[in-house]
């Protein structure tokens, strides 16, 4: 290994950058929103929370992602909505689902929205299998048509 690589390995992990390129908030937010919208129906289908509840909660989270404001509707959502948002937050995979900065922004918006609803957490991530991470349902999602 070169000296520069050795130095980076000896640093505490918390100081290592995720990537060598800076975030681009506007592009990253739009990228994350596009990926969620592309797979909207599948995300609602695989989430353990009732579809209608998650639909509204996810719309609120995307509003926060794109405008940094959370709509008033969030105050009317049941605790179950926070569980659904945190379920999704905990299962976003980089780079499979989206680039790292887009994923970070989406996770932040999901959590910011969930925190206003409830402290209820999503189901624990399984350790024996990761069937909750199956890509099969997402292969059915179609690209959004640009008009």
C-alpha positions as CSV (number, residue, x, y, z in Angstrom):
1,X,0.0,0.0,0.0
2,X,1.1,3.5,-0.7
3,X,1.8,5.8,2.3
4,X,-1.4,7.8,1.6
5,X,-3.5,4.7,1.8
6,X,-1.8,3.5,5.0
7,X,-2.4,6.9,6.6
8,X,-6.1,6.8,5.8
9,X,-6.5,3.3,7.3
10,X,-4.9,4.4,10.5
11,X,-7.3,7.2,11.0
12,X,-10.5,6.8,13.1
13,X,-13.4,5.5,10.9
14,X,-15.5,8.5,11.8
15,X,-13.1,10.8,10.0
16,X,-13.1,8.9,6.7
17,X,-15.2,10.6,4.0
18,X,-18.0,8.5,2.5
19,X,-16.9,9.5,-1.0
20,X,-14.4,11.8,-2.6
21,X,-17.0,14.1,-4.3
22,X,-19.1,16.7,-2.5
23,X,-22.8,16.6,-2.1
24,X,-25.0,18.5,-4.5
25,X,-28.2,19.0,-2.4
26,X,-30.6,19.9,-5.2
27,X,-29.5,17.1,-7.5
28,X,-29.3,14.6,-4.6
29,X,-32.8,15.5,-3.4
30,X,-34.2,15.1,-6.9
31,X,-32.3,11.8,-7.4
32,X,-33.7,10.4,-4.2
33,X,-37.3,11.6,-5.0
34,X,-37.1,10.1,-8.4
35,X,-36.0,6.7,-7.0
36,X,-38.9,6.7,-4.5
37,X,-41.4,7.7,-7.1
38,X,-40.1,5.1,-9.6
39,X,-40.8,2.4,-7.0
40,X,-43.7,4.0,-5.2
41,X,-46.2,1.1,-5.5
42,X,-43.6,-1.5,-4.6
43,X,-42.4,0.5,-1.6
44,X,-46.0,0.7,-0.3
45,X,-46.5,-3.0,-1.0
46,X,-43.4,-4.3,0.8
47,X,-43.7,-2.1,3.8
48,X,-45.4,-3.6,6.9
49,X,-47.6,-0.5,7.5
50,X,-51.0,0.0,6.0
51,X,-50.7,1.3,2.4
52,X,-53.0,4.4,2.9
53,X,-51.1,5.5,6.0
54,X,-47.7,5.1,4.5
55,X,-48.8,6.9,1.3
56,X,-49.5,10.1,3.1
57,X,-46.4,9.8,5.4
58,X,-44.1,9.2,2.5
59,X,-45.6,12.2,0.6
60,X,-44.9,14.3,3.7
61,X,-41.3,13.0,3.8
62,X,-40.8,13.8,0.1
63,X,-42.1,17.3,0.6
64,X,-39.5,17.7,3.3
65,X,-36.8,16.3,1.0
66,X,-37.5,18.7,-1.8
67,X,-38.6,21.8,0.1
68,X,-37.1,21.3,3.6
69,X,-40.6,21.9,4.9
70,X,-43.0,19.3,6.4
71,X,-46.7,19.6,5.5
72,X,-49.3,20.1,8.3
73,X,-50.8,16.7,7.4
74,X,-48.0,15.0,9.4
75,X,-49.7,16.0,12.6
76,X,-52.8,13.9,11.7
77,X,-50.9,10.7,11.0
78,X,-51.0,7.7,13.4
79,X,-47.9,6.3,15.1
80,X,-47.9,3.5,12.6
81,X,-46.8,6.1,9.9
82,X,-43.5,6.6,11.8
83,X,-42.9,2.9,11.9
84,X,-43.3,2.7,8.1
85,X,-41.0,5.6,7.4
86,X,-38.3,4.2,9.7
87,X,-38.7,0.7,8.1
88,X,-37.9,2.3,4.7
89,X,-35.1,4.5,6.2
90,X,-33.4,1.4,7.6
91,X,-33.5,-0.5,4.3
92,X,-32.1,2.0,1.8
93,X,-29.1,0.4,0.3
94,X,-26.2,2.4,-1.2
95,X,-25.3,2.1,-4.1
96,X,-28.0,-0.4,-5.1
97,X,-30.9,2.0,-4.5
98,X,-29.3,5.4,-5.0
99,X,-26.0,7.3,-4.6
100,X,-24.8,8.0,-1.1
101,X,-25.6,11.7,-0.8
102,X,-29.1,11.1,-2.2
103,X,-29.6,8.3,0.3
104,X,-28.4,10.4,3.2
105,X,-30.8,13.2,2.3
106,X,-33.7,10.8,2.0
107,X,-32.9,9.1,5.3
108,X,-32.7,12.5,7.0
109,X,-36.1,13.5,5.6
110,X,-37.7,10.1,6.5
111,X,-36.4,10.5,10.1
112,X,-37.4,14.2,10.4
113,X,-40.9,13.3,9.3
114,X,-41.1,10.2,11.5
115,X,-39.9,12.1,14.6
116,X,-42.8,14.6,14.3
117,X,-45.2,11.7,14.3
118,X,-44.0,9.3,17.0
119,X,-40.9,7.7,18.6
120,X,-42.2,4.3,17.5
121,X,-39.5,2.4,15.7
122,X,-39.7,0.0,12.8
123,X,-39.2,-3.7,13.0
124,X,-35.7,-4.8,13.8
125,X,-33.6,-5.8,10.8
126,X,-33.4,-9.6,10.6
127,X,-30.0,-11.2,11.3
128,X,-30.7,-14.7,10.1
129,X,-31.8,-13.7,6.6
130,X,-32.4,-10.5,4.7
131,X,-35.5,-11.5,2.8
132,X,-36.7,-7.9,3.6
133,X,-34.0,-6.8,1.1
134,X,-35.2,-8.8,-1.9
135,X,-34.9,-6.9,-5.1
136,X,-37.4,-9.1,-6.9
137,X,-40.5,-6.9,-6.2
138,X,-38.5,-3.8,-7.4
139,X,-37.6,-5.4,-10.8
140,X,-41.3,-5.0,-11.7
141,X,-41.2,-1.3,-11.2
142,X,-41.3,0.7,-14.5
143,X,-39.3,3.8,-15.3
144,X,-41.3,6.9,-15.0
145,X,-42.3,8.2,-18.4
146,X,-41.0,11.6,-19.3
147,X,-43.6,13.7,-21.0
